[in-house]
Amino acid sequence: MLLNPFCPLSTAKVLALKATVLLLLTLLIKSRIQIATGSAIGIVLLLLQTLVFLAISGGLVLAAGGAAVYATQRRRTAAA
């Protein structure tokens, strides 16, 4: 069956197919952009989480070191 380009029904089908392809392509590009921005936001949140973890760990190390120094000084004064 040959398509006659002058037939309005065939032209409508071709235009509908082109519109569908354009719509699907637009949705694909949109989803790619959303994935890229989502990945960027995820990476930023991961970096923020890592920095907070390191800051809290450093604070705990400082607190433990300060407690050890305080205990050592207290033992020296008690022994003297």
C-alpha positions in Angstrom: 0.0 0.0 0.0 1.5 3.3 -1.1 0.8 6.4 0.9 -0.5 9.3 -1.0 0.9 12.5 0.5 -2.1 14.4 -0.7 -4.5 12.3 1.3 -5.5 14.3 4.4 -5.9 11.2 6.5 -2.3 10.0 5.8 -1.0 13.5 6.4 -2.8 13.6 9.7 -1.3 10.2 10.7 2.2 11.4 9.7 1.8 14.7 11.6 0.5 12.8 14.7 3.5 10.5 14.5 5.9 13.4 14.2 4.2 15.1 17.2 4.5 12.0 19.2 8.1 11.5 18.4 8.8 15.2 19.3 6.9 14.9 22.6 8.8 11.7 23.6 12.1 13.3 22.6 11.3 16.3 24.7 10.3 14.1 27.7 13.6 12.2 27.3 15.7 15.3 27.3 13.7 16.6 30.3 14.3 13.4 32.3 18.0 13.5 31.4 18.2 17.0 32.8 16.4 16.0 35.9 18.7 13.1 36.4 21.7 15.3 36.0 20.5 17.9 38.4 19.4 15.2 40.8 22.8 13.7 40.6 24.4 17.1 41.3 22.2 17.7 44.3 23.0 14.1 45.5 26.7 14.8 45.2 26.4 18.1 47.1 24.4 16.4 49.9 27.0 13.6 50.1 29.8 16.1 50.4 27.9 18.0 53.1 27.2 14.8 55.0 30.9 13.8 54.8 32.0 17.2 56.0 29.6 17.1 58.9 30.8 13.6 59.8 34.4 14.7 59.8 33.6 17.8 61.8 31.8 15.8 64.5 34.6 13.2 64.5 37.2 15.9 65.0 35.1 17.4 67.8 34.9 14.0 69.5 38.7 13.6 69.2 39.3 17.0 70.7 36.9 16.2 73.6 38.6 12.9 74.2 42.1 14.5 74.1 41.0 17.2 76.5 39.5 14.6 78.9 42.8 12.7 78.8 44.8 15.8 79.5 42.5 16.8 82.3 42.7 13.3 83.8 46.5 13.3 83.6 46.7 16.7 85.3 44.4 15.6 88.0 46.4 12.4 88.7 49.6 14.5 89.0 48.0 16.9 91.5 46.6 14.1 93.5 49.9 12.3 93.6 51.8 15.4 94.7 
